[in-house]
Amino acid sequence: MSENTFSMKTWDEQVVSGADDGPRYAHARATFSYRGLIEGSSTCDYLLYYDGTPHNGGQRAPGFERIAGSIEGREGSFVIRHDVAYGPDGIQDRFAVVPGSGTGGLAGIAGHGTAAGSEETVAYTFDYTLDGSSGARTRP
């Protein structure tokens, strides 16, 4: 497995509209811990759609996540926007740093990445720049 991983710590999902056995959408709040390029913890909010079929999922869902921690020893926080597909085989995620969201030593951060997996610990890639210095910083 990659040395860049995040692990789910909590998941709280509430149906917003629709029946449990039919089409519905839900809000989920999750917390994660990060290891590797990113060292820290986060809170994420997702909007999920379920079509009511037995294998629910397969759609893409938006999410926003605030990560507090460090990159290259620089402490701060930043927000990423997710575009995640979910289903019985796990998740496939693309994410990007929200421009202007970096604070502290991570002010000015820009970047994007991917994540994929079916367990509570998921591997990720993250290509980013800090203060305009480029760094394709993905490690297997």
C-alpha positions as CSV (number, residue, x, y, z in Angstrom):
1,M,0.0,0.0,0.0
2,S,1.1,3.6,-0.6
3,E,2.8,5.4,2.2
4,N,0.3,8.2,1.6
5,T,-3.0,7.2,3.3
6,F,-6.0,8.6,5.1
7,S,-8.2,6.6,7.5
8,M,-11.8,7.2,8.3
9,K,-12.3,7.9,12.0
10,T,-16.1,8.8,12.1
11,W,-19.0,8.7,9.6
12,D,-22.4,10.3,10.5
13,E,-24.9,10.1,7.6
14,Q,-28.4,11.5,7.7
15,V,-31.1,11.2,5.0
16,V,-32.2,14.7,4.0
17,S,-35.0,13.7,1.6
18,G,-36.5,10.5,0.3
19,A,-37.3,7.0,1.7
20,D,-34.8,4.4,2.8
21,D,-36.0,2.0,0.1
22,G,-36.3,4.6,-2.7
23,P,-34.4,7.5,-4.3
24,R,-33.0,9.8,-1.7
25,Y,-30.2,12.1,-0.8
26,A,-28.2,12.4,2.3
27,H,-25.6,14.5,4.1
28,A,-22.6,12.8,5.6
29,R,-20.0,14.3,8.0
30,A,-16.8,12.3,8.3
31,T,-13.5,12.8,10.1
32,F,-10.2,11.4,8.8
33,S,-6.5,11.2,9.8
34,Y,-3.8,11.6,7.2
35,R,-0.3,10.1,7.0
36,G,2.4,10.6,4.4
37,L,2.7,13.8,2.4
38,I,-0.1,15.2,4.5
39,E,0.2,14.7,8.3
40,G,-3.0,15.8,10.1
41,S,-6.7,15.4,10.6
42,S,-9.8,16.7,8.8
43,T,-13.5,17.1,8.8
44,C,-15.4,16.5,5.5
45,D,-19.0,17.1,4.5
46,Y,-20.5,15.1,1.5
47,L,-23.8,15.2,-0.3
48,L,-24.8,11.7,-1.4
49,Y,-27.4,10.4,-3.8
50,Y,-28.9,6.9,-3.6
51,D,-31.1,5.6,-6.4
52,G,-32.9,3.0,-4.3
53,T,-31.5,-0.1,-6.0
54,P,-30.0,-2.9,-3.9
55,H,-26.4,-1.9,-4.7
56,N,-26.9,1.9,-4.1
57,G,-24.1,4.3,-5.3
58,G,-22.3,4.6,-8.5
59,Q,-23.0,8.3,-8.7
60,R,-20.5,11.1,-8.1
61,A,-20.8,13.2,-5.0
62,P,-19.4,16.6,-4.1
63,G,-17.7,17.2,-0.8
64,F,-15.6,19.8,1.0
65,E,-12.9,18.9,3.5
66,R,-10.8,21.1,5.8
67,I,-7.5,19.5,6.6
68,A,-5.4,20.8,9.5
69,G,-1.8,19.6,9.8
70,S,1.5,19.8,8.1
71,I,3.1,19.3,4.7
72,E,7.0,19.4,4.4
73,G,7.0,20.5,8.1
74,R,4.9,23.6,7.4
75,E,1.8,23.8,9.7
76,G,-1.6,25.2,8.7
77,S,-4.8,24.2,7.1
78,F,-6.5,24.1,3.7
79,V,-9.8,23.0,2.1
80,I,-10.2,20.5,-0.7
81,R,-13.2,20.0,-3.0
82,H,-14.0,16.3,-3.7
83,D,-15.6,14.7,-6.7
84,V,-16.0,11.2,-5.4
85,A,-17.7,8.1,-7.0
86,Y,-18.9,5.5,-4.5
87,G,-20.4,2.1,-4.7
88,P,-20.0,-1.5,-3.5
89,D,-16.4,-1.6,-4.8
90,G,-15.3,1.4,-2.7
91,I,-14.4,5.0,-3.7
92,Q,-12.7,6.7,-6.7
93,D,-12.0,10.3,-5.8
94,R,-10.5,13.4,-7.6
95,F,-9.9,16.4,-5.4
96,A,-8.5,19.9,-5.7
97,V,-7.3,22.5,-3.2
98,V,-9.8,25.4,-3.0
99,P,-7.9,28.5,-4.1
100,G,-7.2,30.9,-1.2
101,S,-8.1,28.4,1.5
102,G,-4.6,27.8,2.9
103,T,-3.7,29.2,6.3
104,G,-0.5,29.6,8.4
105,G,2.5,27.9,6.8
106,L,0.2,26.4,4.1
107,A,-1.1,29.8,2.8
108,G,-0.9,29.9,-1.0
109,I,-1.1,26.1,-1.4
110,A,-2.4,24.9,-4.7
111,G,-2.8,21.3,-5.9
112,H,-4.9,18.3,-6.8
113,G,-4.9,14.6,-6.2
114,T,-6.7,11.3,-6.3
115,A,-7.8,8.6,-3.9
116,A,-9.1,5.1,-4.4
117,G,-9.9,2.1,-2.1
118,S,-12.5,-0.1,-0.5
119,E,-11.2,-0.2,3.1
120,E,-11.3,2.3,6.0
121,T,-7.7,3.3,5.1
122,V,-7.3,4.6,1.6
123,A,-4.2,5.5,-0.5
124,Y,-4.0,9.0,-2.0
125,T,-1.8,11.0,-4.4
126,F,-1.2,14.7,-4.0
127,D,0.6,17.0,-6.4
128,Y,0.9,20.5,-5.0
129,T,2.8,23.8,-4.9
130,L,3.7,25.9,-1.9
131,D,4.5,29.6,-2.4
132,G,4.8,29.0,-6.1
133,S,7.6,26.4,-5.9
134,S,6.5,23.5,-7.9
135,G,6.4,20.0,-6.4
136,A,4.9,17.0,-8.0
137,R,5.0,15.3,-4.6
138,T,3.4,12.0,-5.1
139,R,5.1,8.9,-3.7
140,P,4.0,5.3,-4.4
